[in-house]
Amino acid sequence: MTQLADLRRSYVLGSLDETDVASDPIAQFERWFEEALTAKLPEPNAMTLATVDASGQPSARIVLLKGVDARGFTFFTNYESRKGLDMAANPRAALLFHWVQLERQVRIEGTARKVTEAESDAYFASRPLGSRIGAWASEQSREVPDRTIIEQREAAFRQQFGENPPRPPHWGGYLVEPTRMEFWQGRPSRLHDRIVYLRQPDGAWRIARLSP
């Protein structure tokens, strides 16, 4: 096996200065996200979602960002999945974007809440038919004896709903409202640039540089 200690690279593509970033972290995120799109990165909206259950056990997984606005960051999932149950018990959550080719990370911490039913309905209606049927077929995070059970459920719901499945009541969106956002730009000698935004009690954002 490759010696893991020998796996390293130097980060040389860019820099980040607190005098150049946007005053609002959502605007700064949108700026960086557009640059990720321009660079044609694969799935730039893929993000790690970290949650914690009622006992304090953390878990993490990759989900897809499906909306960003002044409120925060939106994604959709099964409310009865492990992450859904975690957020029902403890709404604190963290998101992480890692754009390797740009040598950048964005770390987001905040509180998750369900979006409105209208928002969930609108997004669900935009999904491909297979994905809409899949939302019914998958009892997400539950053990099953084999894949046949899943395929049988898919076939049954496809027959039941045809081309127009409604949104399942157990499926919808979450909005993560950020209280802290950090922008990380790789730099040489591991002296990376880290700019953090901290939400203040009055709703304003304080910007600071962190030591790498």
Backbone hydrogen bonds, N-H to C=O, Kabsch-Sander energy under -0.5 kcal/mol:
donor,donor_aa,acceptor,acceptor_aa,energy
4,L,2,T,-0.7
6,D,3,Q,-1.8
7,L,4,L,-1.6
8,R,6,D,-0.9
11,Y,187,R,-0.5
12,V,10,S,-0.6
14,G,186,G,-0.6
20,D,17,D,-1.9
21,V,17,D,-0.9
28,Q,24,D,-1.9
29,F,25,P,-2.7
30,E,26,I,-2.6
31,R,27,A,-2.0
32,W,28,Q,-2.3
33,F,29,F,-3.1
34,E,30,E,-2.3
35,E,31,R,-1.5
36,A,32,W,-2.0
37,L,33,F,-2.3
38,T,34,E,-2.6
39,A,35,E,-1.9
40,K,37,L,-1.6
41,L,36,A,-1.9
46,A,43,E,-2.0
47,M,63,V,-2.9
48,T,96,L,-2.7
49,L,61,R,-3.3
50,A,48,T,-0.5
50,A,94,A,-2.9
51,T,59,S,-2.6
53,D,57,Q,-2.2
56,G,53,D,-1.7
59,S,51,T,-2.2
61,R,49,L,-1.5
63,V,47,M,-2.9
65,L,45,N,-3.0
66,K,74,T,-3.2
67,G,74,T,-1.1
69,D,72,G,-2.0
72,G,69,D,-0.6
73,F,176,V,-2.0
74,T,67,G,-3.1
75,F,174,Y,-1.9
77,T,172,G,-2.8
79,Y,77,T,-0.5
79,Y,170,H,-3.3
80,E,170,H,-0.7
81,S,78,N,-1.6
85,L,81,S,-2.6
86,D,82,R,-2.6
87,M,83,K,-2.6
88,A,84,G,-1.6
89,A,85,L,-1.6
90,N,86,D,-3.0
93,A,110,G,-2.4
94,A,50,A,-2.0
95,L,108,I,-2.7
96,L,48,T,-1.6
97,F,106,V,-2.5
99,W,104,R,-2.2
100,V,98,H,-1.1
102,L,99,W,-1.1
103,E,99,W,-0.6
103,E,100,V,-1.4
104,R,99,W,-1.8
105,Q,184,W,-2.0
106,V,97,F,-2.2
107,R,182,E,-2.6
108,I,95,L,-2.7
109,E,180,R,-2.8
110,G,93,A,-2.3
111,T,177,E,-1.9
112,A,91,P,-3.1
113,R,175,L,-1.9
115,V,173,G,-1.8
120,S,116,T,-2.1
121,D,117,E,-3.0
122,A,118,A,-2.3
123,Y,119,E,-2.1
124,F,120,S,-2.6
125,A,121,D,-2.3
126,S,122,A,-0.8
126,S,123,Y,-0.9
127,R,123,Y,-0.6
127,R,124,F,-1.4
132,R,128,P,-2.0
133,I,129,L,-2.6
134,G,130,G,-2.3
135,A,131,S,-1.5
136,W,132,R,-0.7
136,W,133,I,-1.0
137,A,133,I,-2.2
138,S,134,G,-2.3
139,E,137,A,-0.7
140,Q,138,S,-1.4
142,R,139,E,-2.0
149,I,146,D,-0.8
150,I,146,D,-0.6
151,E,147,R,-2.3
152,Q,148,T,-2.5
153,R,149,I,-2.1
154,E,150,I,-2.5
155,A,151,E,-2.3
156,A,152,Q,-2.3
157,F,153,R,-2.6
158,R,154,E,-2.3
159,Q,155,A,-2.0
160,Q,156,A,-2.1
161,F,157,F,-2.7
162,G,158,R,-2.0
164,N,161,F,-1.7
171,W,168,P,-1.6
172,G,77,T,-2.5
174,Y,75,F,-3.0
175,L,113,R,-3.4
176,V,73,F,-3.1
177,E,111,T,-3.0
177,E,175,L,-0.7
179,T,109,E,-3.1
180,R,109,E,-1.8
181,M,197,Y,-2.1
182,E,107,R,-2.9
183,F,195,I,-3.0
184,W,105,Q,-2.8
184,W,182,E,-0.5
185,Q,193,D,-2.6
186,G,103,E,-2.9
190,R,187,R,-0.9
191,L,188,P,-1.9
192,H,190,R,-1.2
193,D,185,Q,-2.4
194,R,210,L,-0.5
195,I,183,F,-2.5
196,V,208,A,-2.9
197,Y,181,M,-3.2
198,L,206,R,-2.7
199,R,179,T,-2.6
200,Q,204,A,-3.5
203,G,200,Q,-2.5
206,R,198,L,-2.8
208,A,196,V,-2.3
210,L,194,R,-2.7
